[in-house]
């Protein structure tokens, strides 16, 4: 290893980055737009849900109950004269649920305080249906408490449930999704930074000149990794800043630990890109391989959206070789829970093994020849 040659290779890559705007676009512009797109577009919260309100006999009690839906940010209620019209609206997907108060609602509410309501929910999206059901139960419970208070009574329930939510007390899905988005985006960016750039050198013929130089394979690889590592960490810094400043995601853990874990993961992603570049010497092929082998597995099999424990066991086994799985878990822990070392240490050990594997394979299959 010659220090002077290594400095020259690093300087050469740095100049190439400055002269080639595509690398800077991959590192900074791509995460900026992807975070904005997915951060605002992907949500597990149900807000402004269109629901149909139907009262067979309108009274002050039914109006008070329906007022809870009109004042809630989770619903966008529409009043219908009868169930036939409401059912037709549900069939045509103009509403996602129906709240039905029968003609006996007021009488039973006043006499026995046990007035049932009819709730019909579109169950095509099962997750959305469960959320709507929970919201309706919340409005129902709030109305019961208000009615009891107006009568000077206390609402008696068989079980007093007092919930306490740890780590994400506001139950904002964005606080959970944005850290995972950073991991998914950095997986793609890290692989593209080295895969596309090296493939571009093969296409332009500059790789032949590099192969003819006295530099060793190790020096060439290190000379390429260091500049793009710095570029990738710049993109990571931008992503963390956007998560905190734009999406208001709390960072409970240590900032230095966050960047230490990010550096290890970025080395893993860069190793994946170098491996892709040794296989594909065409930018289009390298981009397709990077998309299929990094972005899609990171999006689907990392636990970013879909719970890994709910997957069949063969798929769960495959997730253990997906580097993004460990980084998603680490980021969500650091952002929402803090420096939970048992989780972080386990994930970092797995990422370290994957990074070593990629770089060992790249060194073994890389040779200073053009075949």
C-alpha positions, 0 to 999 in steps of 0.5 A: 500500500503506497500512501502517495498513490492512495492520496492521488487516487482519492484526489482523482475521485474527488475531482471526478465527483466535483466535475460530474454532477450526477454523483452529487445528485445521487447523494443529495438531490435523490434523498431530498426528493425521495424523503419528501415524496415518501415522507408525505405520501406514505402514511399508516394514519387514517385522517379525513375518512369519509363516513356516512351518518344515518339517523332513522329519527333525528333528535338532540341526542343523535345530533350531539353524537354526530357532532363528535364526528364532525369535530374530529380530524379523523372523519369527513362525515356526510349525512344521508337520509336513509340506509339505502342511500348510505349503502349505495355510497359505500358500494360506490366508494364515496364513503368508507363507513356508515354510522347508523342510529336506529329509531330507538336510539334516543329512547334507549339512551335516555332510559337504559344508557345502552343504546347500540349503534350500527357501524358498517366499514369497508373491509377491503383495506383491513388495516384501514378498517381496523383504524376506523373501527377504533376511531368510532369507538373513541367517539362513542366513548367520548359521547357516553362520557359527555352524556353522563356528565350532563346528567350529573352521573359518573360513567360506570364501565366494567374495566378502567383501561388506562393506556400508556404508549412508549416511544411514540406517545403521539402515535404518529406513523410518520415518526416510525416511517421516516427513520425507516425511509432513511435506511431504505433511501441510503441503501439505494444511494450507497449502492448507486454511488459506486455501482453506477460510477464505476460502470461509467468508468468502464463505458468511458474507457477510463478504467483501462488507464487506471488498470495500467497504473502502478496502483494495486487493486486494494489501493483502487478500491480504497481510493474509490470508497473513501470519496463516495463514503464522504459523499454518502455521509453528506447525504445521510446528514441531509436526511437526518436534518430533514427528518428532524427539521421538516418532519419533526421526528424526535431524536432521543438517542445520541447523535454521535451513535447515529452517525457511527451506525450510519457510517457502518451501514454506508460501508455495507452499501458501498460494498454492495455497489462495488460488487455490482460494478464488478459484475455489470460494466454497463450503467443501465445493467448496474442500475437495474441490479442495484434497484432489484437487489437493494431498494426492493428488498430494503423496502419490502423485507426490512420491516420498514412497513411490513412486520417481519414476525408476520411473514412466513418463516422462509421469508423471515429467514431471507430477511436476515441477509438484508442489511437494511433490516438491521439499519431500519431497526437501529434508526427506529431505536435511536430516533424513538427509544434512545441508546438501547445498546442490546438492540444496537450492538446486535444490529451493528455486529450483523452489519459488520459481518455483511460489510466484511463479506462484501469487501472480501468478495470484491477483493477476491474477484477483482483483478487488474485485467480487462477480461 
